[in-house]
Amino acid sequence: MRTVFYLIQKEALQVLRDRVMLFQILAIPVIQLLLTVNAATFEVREAKVHLVDHDRTPISRRVADAFRGSGHFAVAERSSSVEAGNESLDARRVDLVLQVPAGFERALRRGEAPDVRLLVSGTEASAGVVQSYAQQILQRVGAQVGRELPSRVRTTAPAPPHLDVRSRLWYNPLLDYDDFMAPGILAILVTLIGTLLTAQNIAREQEIGTLEQLNVTPITKGQFIAGKLVPFWVLGLFEFGFGLFVAWLAFAIPMEGSLPFLFGATALYLGVALGLGLLISTVVETQQQAMFVTFFVMVLYLFMSGLFTPVASMPTWAEWVAELSPLKHFIEVIRAVLMKGAGPADVWRPTAVLAGYGAAVLTVAVRQYSKTKA
């Protein structure tokens, strides 16, 4: 243990003296967290609308006011021609063309359903969200106008069957995407820091020739690997705690569950991340190679984690592949603990998977290292 302690002390001093590594550990993750959480969102804000109003009545103007007041849209252009709206949509000056037909108010007063057209470009990833928001606004305006019409007008046409649908969102009632994205982005940053720094650190030792010197000293492989991994394990926990504090401070993310349990799950996951970094270091010779291999693995992690694309929406074969991603299970634990207040009994399965992955990856990495670095 004394030998391991000296190795840990040596690694800690080496990290503290390396300004580039300190910047990687402290500044870069915070910058990425603040920028990515705001950018990686499915919420539509201030989408530009081209309004084509053929009716020009108080109720048609009310539709435009409803779009402006929703917080999701801004009426950027107006015209009396659908062709002009199509040109703006093709030129990407607007995100939506809203066409209110002539006789819109008259049709509503007769109890009819006027034909309002929405034109959205399907080349944009947010097209479905924009369309859904616009339809909700139109339905809300139609319902308000219907309630305000005189009863004799409403009863001139047979009323369709009415369903009183009431919904309630649990755990994230305001659909705040910051609460949803911040835990996932934080998990990715912890993975990147733990894996990349470990792989680069050992590759750097090999580049400058100190790794061969360490291999001929009277220390065991276990002592050497523990001395290398423990400092970055502690740094990873510190990085997670610091990032969690920044996310709470900047985005007011909820913290409903047990933080000690969450840090325990993070400690298990860091075993996977550090083991992967050690495994990468056994197959590369330079820091540049370590960086390339790490980012290749991170891309696979990212798209199979369920952060941006729900796993349930993937093909069956992709769902099975996603189950092999430890990042997917870690994100599941973080979100459940922070947003739902889940405890060990609620997330025992993904936690057990993380423990199993950590033991397996570390075992393979240690064996691989003993074969290639001895």
PLY file of the C-alpha trace (Angstrom):
ply
format ascii 1.0
element vertex 374
property float x
property float y
property float z
element edge 373
property int vertex1
property int vertex2
end_header
0.00 0.00 0.00
2.90 2.33 0.70
4.21 1.85 -2.83
0.76 2.52 -4.29
0.47 5.66 -2.17
3.76 7.03 -3.55
2.64 6.27 -7.09
-0.65 8.07 -6.47
1.23 11.03 -5.03
3.50 11.11 -8.09
0.51 11.06 -10.46
-1.28 13.80 -8.50
1.77 16.07 -8.61
2.17 15.38 -12.32
-1.44 16.39 -12.98
-1.23 19.52 -10.82
1.93 20.67 -12.62
0.44 20.12 -16.08
-1.53 23.28 -16.91
-2.97 21.80 -20.09
-4.34 18.80 -18.20
-5.75 21.03 -15.47
-7.53 23.06 -18.14
-8.89 19.82 -19.60
-10.13 18.70 -16.20
-11.63 21.93 -14.86
-12.44 24.44 -17.58
-13.32 22.43 -20.69
-16.05 20.24 -19.08
-17.76 23.28 -17.54
-17.71 25.17 -20.85
-19.02 22.12 -22.69
-21.76 21.57 -20.10
-22.99 25.16 -20.27
-22.92 25.33 -24.06
-24.15 21.84 -24.90
-27.13 21.79 -22.56
-28.41 25.03 -24.11
-27.72 23.87 -27.66
-28.73 20.19 -27.47
-32.44 20.70 -26.97
-35.57 19.58 -28.78
-37.52 22.63 -27.64
-38.57 25.16 -30.29
-38.05 28.79 -29.37
-38.79 31.79 -31.58
-39.41 29.78 -34.75
-40.05 32.25 -37.59
-43.51 32.27 -39.18
-44.61 33.60 -42.57
-48.27 34.55 -42.17
-50.59 34.45 -45.19
-53.90 35.92 -43.94
-56.62 35.82 -46.60
-59.38 36.50 -44.07
-58.17 39.67 -42.30
-60.77 39.53 -39.53
-60.44 39.95 -35.76
-60.39 36.18 -35.27
-57.69 35.64 -37.91
-55.60 38.33 -36.23
-56.22 36.49 -32.99
-54.54 33.43 -34.49
-51.44 35.50 -35.26
-51.46 36.94 -31.73
-51.69 33.41 -30.28
-48.60 32.35 -32.22
-46.69 35.43 -31.07
-47.75 35.01 -27.45
-46.87 31.32 -27.25
-43.16 31.95 -26.78
-42.37 29.39 -29.48
-43.04 31.46 -32.61
-42.38 34.92 -34.01
-44.28 36.30 -37.00
-41.35 37.37 -39.15
-43.08 37.93 -42.50
-46.56 38.67 -43.82
-47.95 38.49 -47.34
-51.08 37.65 -49.27
-49.38 35.02 -51.42
-48.65 31.41 -50.54
-45.95 31.40 -53.23
-44.08 34.11 -51.32
-44.28 31.98 -48.20
-42.94 28.96 -50.10
-40.01 31.03 -51.35
-39.19 32.13 -47.79
-39.44 28.54 -46.59
-37.12 27.34 -49.37
-34.64 30.12 -48.59
-34.79 29.11 -44.88
-35.80 32.63 -43.84
-38.78 31.14 -41.99
-39.54 27.81 -40.33
-43.30 27.72 -40.89
-45.85 29.11 -43.36
-49.28 29.66 -41.81
-52.14 30.16 -44.29
-55.46 31.40 -42.92
-58.14 30.95 -45.64
-60.75 33.51 -46.67
-63.99 33.03 -44.76
-62.14 31.69 -41.69
-64.26 33.62 -39.16
-67.50 33.02 -41.07
-66.86 29.26 -41.13
-66.24 29.20 -37.38
-69.49 31.07 -36.73
-71.40 28.53 -38.81
-69.89 25.73 -36.73
-67.71 24.49 -39.58
-64.02 23.55 -39.46
-62.02 25.92 -41.73
-59.03 24.55 -43.61
-55.92 26.17 -42.08
-52.68 25.16 -43.80
-49.32 24.69 -42.17
-46.24 24.34 -44.37
-43.10 23.07 -42.64
-39.80 22.06 -44.20
-39.16 18.38 -43.61
-35.41 18.88 -44.02
-35.16 20.30 -40.50
-34.87 17.97 -37.52
-37.34 20.12 -35.56
-40.07 19.91 -38.22
-42.24 17.51 -36.22
-41.96 19.61 -33.06
-42.79 22.83 -34.94
-45.84 21.19 -36.52
-47.03 19.82 -33.17
-46.71 23.20 -31.44
-48.56 24.97 -34.27
-51.40 22.44 -34.22
-51.79 22.80 -30.46
-52.04 26.59 -30.78
-54.67 26.36 -33.52
-56.70 23.84 -31.54
-56.55 26.07 -28.47
-57.70 29.14 -30.42
-60.51 27.14 -32.05
-61.70 25.90 -28.66
-61.65 29.42 -27.19
-63.60 30.86 -30.12
-66.10 28.00 -29.92
-66.79 28.73 -26.25
-67.29 32.43 -26.97
-69.83 31.96 -29.79
-73.52 32.32 -28.90
-75.22 29.06 -27.95
-77.71 29.32 -30.83
-74.78 29.35 -33.26
-73.05 26.40 -31.65
-76.16 24.28 -31.80
-76.85 24.80 -35.51
-74.61 21.84 -36.32
-74.53 18.52 -34.47
-71.75 18.50 -31.91
-69.13 15.80 -32.36
-68.48 13.36 -29.53
-66.52 15.11 -26.82
-63.76 13.57 -24.72
-62.57 15.41 -21.66
-58.87 14.50 -21.74
-56.78 15.65 -18.80
-53.09 14.84 -18.69
-50.44 15.33 -16.08
-46.68 15.02 -16.53
-44.75 13.40 -13.72
-41.21 14.33 -12.66
-40.82 17.06 -15.31
-44.22 18.80 -15.45
-42.96 21.84 -17.38
-41.11 19.71 -19.95
-37.91 21.59 -19.15
-35.29 20.20 -21.53
-32.47 21.46 -19.31
-33.58 19.02 -16.61
-33.62 16.25 -19.21
-30.37 17.02 -21.03
-28.03 18.20 -18.26
-27.68 14.78 -16.54
-26.96 13.08 -19.87
-24.39 15.68 -20.96
-22.73 15.43 -17.53
-22.45 11.64 -17.92
-20.80 12.08 -21.33
-18.27 14.58 -19.95
-17.36 12.27 -17.06
-16.87 9.44 -19.57
-14.69 11.59 -21.80
-12.53 12.86 -18.96
-12.08 9.44 -17.32
-11.36 7.55 -20.54
-9.34 10.11 -22.49
-7.10 11.28 -19.65
-6.29 7.72 -18.60
-5.47 6.63 -22.15
-3.42 9.77 -22.84
-1.54 9.61 -19.55
-0.25 6.08 -20.08
0.45 6.77 -23.77
2.45 9.85 -22.72
4.53 7.73 -20.34
5.29 5.44 -23.26
6.15 8.34 -25.57
8.70 9.93 -23.24
10.20 6.58 -22.22
9.31 6.60 -18.51
6.97 3.63 -18.91
9.87 1.28 -19.61
11.68 2.59 -16.54
8.59 1.93 -14.41
8.26 -1.57 -15.81
11.76 -2.54 -14.64
11.25 -1.22 -11.10
10.32 -3.73 -8.36
6.59 -2.94 -8.40
3.85 -5.31 -9.46
1.50 -4.68 -12.33
-1.37 -4.31 -9.89
0.46 -1.61 -7.94
1.37 0.26 -11.12
-2.19 0.17 -12.48
-3.70 1.16 -9.12
-1.27 4.06 -8.90
-2.30 5.15 -12.38
-6.07 4.74 -12.07
-6.87 5.82 -8.51
-5.91 9.52 -9.04
-8.10 9.74 -12.13
-10.89 7.91 -10.30
-10.79 10.60 -7.61
-10.57 13.33 -10.26
-13.57 11.83 -12.03
-15.66 11.95 -8.85
-14.55 15.53 -8.25
-15.39 16.41 -11.85
-18.84 14.88 -11.51
-19.54 16.75 -8.28
-18.29 20.02 -9.72
-20.34 19.56 -12.89
-23.42 18.68 -10.85
-22.99 21.88 -8.84
-22.60 23.96 -12.02
-25.70 22.33 -13.56
-27.71 23.03 -10.40
-26.43 26.63 -10.30
-26.91 27.38 -14.01
-29.99 25.31 -14.88
-31.62 24.67 -11.49
-31.84 20.94 -12.23
-33.79 18.96 -9.61
-31.97 16.83 -7.05
-34.73 14.66 -5.63
-32.78 11.52 -4.75
-29.82 10.53 -2.59
-26.58 12.20 -3.65
-24.39 9.67 -1.77
-26.02 6.85 -3.73
-25.56 8.81 -6.97
-21.86 9.27 -6.23
-21.61 5.56 -5.45
-23.09 4.73 -8.86
-20.70 7.23 -10.43
-17.78 5.50 -8.72
-18.89 2.21 -10.29
-19.24 3.81 -13.70
-15.82 5.44 -13.45
-14.41 1.94 -13.10
-15.79 1.25 -16.58
-14.48 4.54 -18.02
-11.01 4.17 -16.51
-10.80 0.51 -17.51
-11.69 1.48 -21.07
-8.98 4.13 -21.04
-6.45 1.59 -19.79
-7.56 -0.86 -22.49
-7.15 1.81 -25.18
-3.66 2.61 -23.91
-2.61 -1.01 -24.50
-3.36 -0.82 -28.23
-1.96 2.65 -29.02
1.54 4.09 -28.96
0.97 7.87 -28.97
-1.35 10.37 -27.32
-2.77 11.31 -30.71
-3.75 7.72 -31.39
-5.29 7.51 -27.92
-7.39 10.61 -28.66
-8.62 9.25 -32.01
-9.60 5.86 -30.59
-11.32 7.49 -27.60
-13.44 9.75 -29.77
-14.36 6.81 -32.01
-15.63 4.94 -28.96
-17.40 8.07 -27.68
-19.36 8.46 -30.92
-20.69 4.91 -30.53
-21.44 5.58 -26.87
-23.25 8.80 -27.70
-25.64 7.51 -30.32
-26.40 4.25 -28.52
-26.96 5.85 -25.11
-30.55 7.01 -25.68
-29.63 10.62 -24.90
-30.73 12.11 -28.23
-32.74 9.23 -29.69
-35.00 7.19 -27.39
-33.90 3.56 -27.29
-37.53 2.45 -27.69
-37.61 4.23 -31.07
-34.63 2.26 -32.40
-34.87 -0.96 -34.45
-34.89 -4.14 -32.39
-31.27 -4.97 -33.21
-30.21 -1.44 -32.18
-32.05 -1.78 -28.87
-29.99 -4.89 -28.11
-26.79 -3.06 -29.05
-27.80 -0.11 -26.86
-28.09 -2.45 -23.89
-24.36 -3.11 -24.27
-23.56 0.58 -23.72
-22.66 1.31 -20.08
-23.30 4.99 -20.75
-26.97 4.22 -21.42
-27.32 2.57 -18.00
-25.44 5.37 -16.24
-27.67 8.05 -17.77
-30.69 6.02 -16.69
-29.43 6.00 -13.10
-28.61 9.73 -13.05
-31.99 10.79 -14.42
-33.90 8.45 -12.12
-32.08 9.64 -9.01
-32.11 13.37 -9.79
-35.57 13.70 -11.34
-37.59 10.90 -9.73
-35.84 10.51 -6.39
-35.15 6.85 -7.13
-33.23 4.73 -4.64
-31.12 1.58 -4.91
-34.19 -0.67 -5.05
-35.54 1.28 -8.05
-32.38 1.26 -10.16
-30.71 -1.93 -8.99
-30.62 -3.42 -12.48
-28.63 -0.64 -14.26
-26.44 -0.28 -11.17
-25.66 -4.00 -11.23
-24.90 -3.75 -14.95
-22.42 -0.94 -14.25
-20.73 -3.02 -11.55
-20.49 -6.00 -13.88
-19.12 -3.89 -16.73
-16.54 -2.29 -14.44
-15.25 -5.66 -13.21
-15.15 -7.10 -16.74
-13.46 -4.13 -18.43
-10.85 -3.70 -15.70
-10.03 -7.42 -15.75
-9.58 -7.46 -19.53
-7.55 -4.23 -19.46
-5.19 -5.48 -16.75
-4.61 -8.76 -18.57
-4.08 -7.01 -21.88
-1.64 -4.59 -20.29
0.39 -7.40 -18.74
0.77 -8.95 -22.18
1.80 -5.82 -24.07
3.62 -3.65 -21.57
5.63 -6.16 -19.61
0 1
1 2
2 3
3 4
4 5
5 6
6 7
7 8
8 9
9 10
10 11
11 12
12 13
13 14
14 15
15 16
16 17
17 18
18 19
19 20
20 21
21 22
22 23
23 24
24 25
25 26
26 27
27 28
28 29
29 30
30 31
31 32
32 33
33 34
34 35
35 36
36 37
37 38
38 39
39 40
40 41
41 42
42 43
43 44
44 45
45 46
46 47
47 48
48 49
49 50
50 51
51 52
52 53
53 54
54 55
55 56
56 57
57 58
58 59
59 60
60 61
61 62
62 63
63 64
64 65
65 66
66 67
67 68
68 69
69 70
70 71
71 72
72 73
73 74
74 75
75 76
76 77
77 78
78 79
79 80
80 81
81 82
82 83
83 84
84 85
85 86
86 87
87 88
88 89
89 90
90 91
91 92
92 93
93 94
94 95
95 96
96 97
97 98
98 99
99 100
100 101
101 102
102 103
103 104
104 105
105 106
106 107
107 108
108 109
109 110
110 111
111 112
112 113
113 114
114 115
115 116
116 117
117 118
118 119
119 120
120 121
121 122
122 123
123 124
124 125
125 126
126 127
127 128
128 129
129 130
130 131
131 132
132 133
133 134
134 135
135 136
136 137
137 138
138 139
139 140
140 141
141 142
142 143
143 144
144 145
145 146
146 147
147 148
148 149
149 150
150 151
151 152
152 153
153 154
154 155
155 156
156 157
157 158
158 159
159 160
160 161
161 162
162 163
163 164
164 165
165 166
166 167
167 168
168 169
169 170
170 171
171 172
172 173
173 174
174 175
175 176
176 177
177 178
178 179
179 180
180 181
181 182
182 183
183 184
184 185
185 186
186 187
187 188
188 189
189 190
190 191
191 192
192 193
193 194
194 195
195 196
196 197
197 198
198 199
199 200
200 201
201 202
202 203
203 204
204 205
205 206
206 207
207 208
208 209
209 210
210 211
211 212
212 213
213 214
214 215
215 216
216 217
217 218
218 219
219 220
220 221
221 222
222 223
223 224
224 225
225 226
226 227
227 228
228 229
229 230
230 231
231 232
232 233
233 234
234 235
235 236
236 237
237 238
238 239
239 240
240 241
241 242
242 243
243 244
244 245
245 246
246 247
247 248
248 249
249 250
250 251
251 252
252 253
253 254
254 255
255 256
256 257
257 258
258 259
259 260
260 261
261 262
262 263
263 264
264 265
265 266
266 267
267 268
268 269
269 270
270 271
271 272
272 273
273 274
274 275
275 276
276 277
277 278
278 279
279 280
280 281
281 282
282 283
283 284
284 285
285 286
286 287
287 288
288 289
289 290
290 291
291 292
292 293
293 294
294 295
295 296
296 297
297 298
298 299
299 300
300 301
301 302
302 303
303 304
304 305
305 306
306 307
307 308
308 309
309 310
310 311
311 312
312 313
313 314
314 315
315 316
316 317
317 318
318 319
319 320
320 321
321 322
322 323
323 324
324 325
325 326
326 327
327 328
328 329
329 330
330 331
331 332
332 333
333 334
334 335
335 336
336 337
337 338
338 339
339 340
340 341
341 342
342 343
343 344
344 345
345 346
346 347
347 348
348 349
349 350
350 351
351 352
352 353
353 354
354 355
355 356
356 357
357 358
358 359
359 360
360 361
361 362
362 363
363 364
364 365
365 366
366 367
367 368
368 369
369 370
370 371
371 372
372 373
